[in-house]
Amino acid sequence: MNMEIAERVKKMPIYLFSRIDELKRRVNNTELIDLGMGNPDLPAPSHGIEKLKSLLTDPSAHRYPPARGEEELRRAIAQWYKQRYNVHLDPEREILPLIGSKEGIVMTYLTFLNPGDVAIVPTPCYPVHFNGVILAEGIPYTLSICKENNFLPDFSSVPERILKKAKIIFICYPNNPTTAVANLEFFKEAVAFSEKYDLIIAHDFAYAEITFDGYRSPSLLQVEGSRERGIEFYSFSKTYNMAGWRIGCVVGNSNLINSIFKTKCYVDFGLFSPLQRAAAFVLQSSQGCVENICKIYQRRRDVLVEGLKRCGWEIELPQATIYVWAPLPPPYSKLTSYEFSEFLVKKTGVVTSPGTGFGEGGEGYIRFALVENEDKIKKAVERISSVL
Ligand SMILES: Cc1ncc(COP(=O)(O)O)c(C=O)c1O
């Protein structure tokens, strides 16, 4: 039996979290404080869980769901975009529920890239923005985002020869892993760039609602003309601590969405209907739960950043996301980000993600995910202070 894996899978780098798991396994510390993966520890909204329970007893709920997703969910998403961003979306044509936005991002690349087509992807980035291109046999062109540019891409740095072959540009603000935010002016510039070079523009909006200190993040679709070539991925995973429910959606240009739907039809049957309908209910209910979630992350952020500052490690306060993006502290700046993460987990039991897990542009940084309670984060700070 020939068990050799396909070339496209061989080309995939080891998945970031497999490397982190390997780090954890090698360290025999029973008291690990795991700030590695961005896996929310807080509960999903109780009214959503109650709604889900009530929907489970309907016998028809257990059939295959409607191919394009439950109308109830599409309508709720349209209503939410209208209220939140004053963006009008047609629930029939401009919204497609996804089994999490991660799935949708890969489907997008599979739908639009022919082998050898280029996708412009910032580095560092959420790994799927990059790896999805490889899975689709495309060629990722990595566009550096760095502190000097507030972790925003300089579109003018992309060479003409790349632009001739490029089909998609992928952006993500609030950004994982750098926590950077972008204003509407930036999105206008990104849309103008995509128009000029005839690119599809895809925006990952997974952290849309996890913002602090009064900051609110704009949607790509607020930009006039963005609907001509733009799509946006929204996720329930972080906003509502519903990561395990696997609910997201893609919204925007109806032709692009229809094509992604065509690919999806051959791969999956969509999401369990009660999950979709309970998610619609959550979206249409009071958003007080989101305010509470943001307050909790904001306090955790302050405990971590202020605590590390006291021991001489200066890190900028993020305005959004569930992460803290930290440059390696000066005595350790000669180490690679992987070596420093390894050092931290071995000496302190604090698990972080090495910046290079998000691409070469992440070198010199590690990422803390704020997914442990304040006491644990305080303990993490004490342990790190004792070794720095
Ligand atoms: C930027 C970004 N996009 C997408 C995802 C995946 O979201 P989902 O759970 O909707 O697949 C994550 C998860 O951490 C993320 O950080």
The ligand as an SDF file (V2000), in Angstrom:
LIG
                    3D

 16 16  0  0  0  0  0  0  0  0999 V2000
   -7.6370   35.6400   13.2340 C   0  0  0  0  0  0  0  0  0  0  0  0
   -8.4230   34.3900   13.4170 C   0  0  0  0  0  0  0  0  0  0  0  0
   -9.2490   33.9780   12.4590 N   0  0  0  0  0  0  0  0  0  0  0  0
   -9.9730   32.8590   12.5710 C   0  0  0  0  0  0  0  0  0  0  0  0
   -9.8560   32.0700   13.6980 C   0  0  0  0  0  0  0  0  0  0  0  0
  -10.6640   30.8050   13.7640 C   0  0  0  0  0  0  0  0  0  0  0  0
  -11.9470   31.1240   14.1410 O   0  0  0  0  0  0  0  0  0  0  0  0
  -13.1200   30.0590   14.1020 P   0  0  0  0  0  0  0  0  0  0  0  0
  -13.2090   29.4680   15.4600 O   0  0  0  0  0  0  0  0  0  0  0  0
  -14.3200   30.8560   13.7080 O   0  0  0  0  0  0  0  0  0  0  0  0
  -12.7670   29.0320   13.0690 O   0  0  0  0  0  0  0  0  0  0  0  0
   -9.0110   32.4350   14.7340 C   0  0  0  0  0  0  0  0  0  0  0  0
   -8.8800   31.5940   15.9180 C   0  0  0  0  0  0  0  0  0  0  0  0
   -8.0840   31.8090   16.7970 O   0  0  0  0  0  0  0  0  0  0  0  0
   -8.2590   33.6280   14.5920 C   0  0  0  0  0  0  0  0  0  0  0  0
   -7.4270   34.0420   15.5370 O   0  0  0  0  0  0  0  0  0  0  0  0
  1  2  1  0
  2  3  1  0
  2 15  2  0
  3  4  2  0
  4  5  1  0
  5  6  1  0
  5 12  2  0
  6  7  1  0
  7  8  1  0
  8  9  2  0
  8 10  1  0
  8 11  1  0
 12 13  1  0
 12 15  1  0
 13 14  2  0
 15 16  1  0
M  END
$$$$
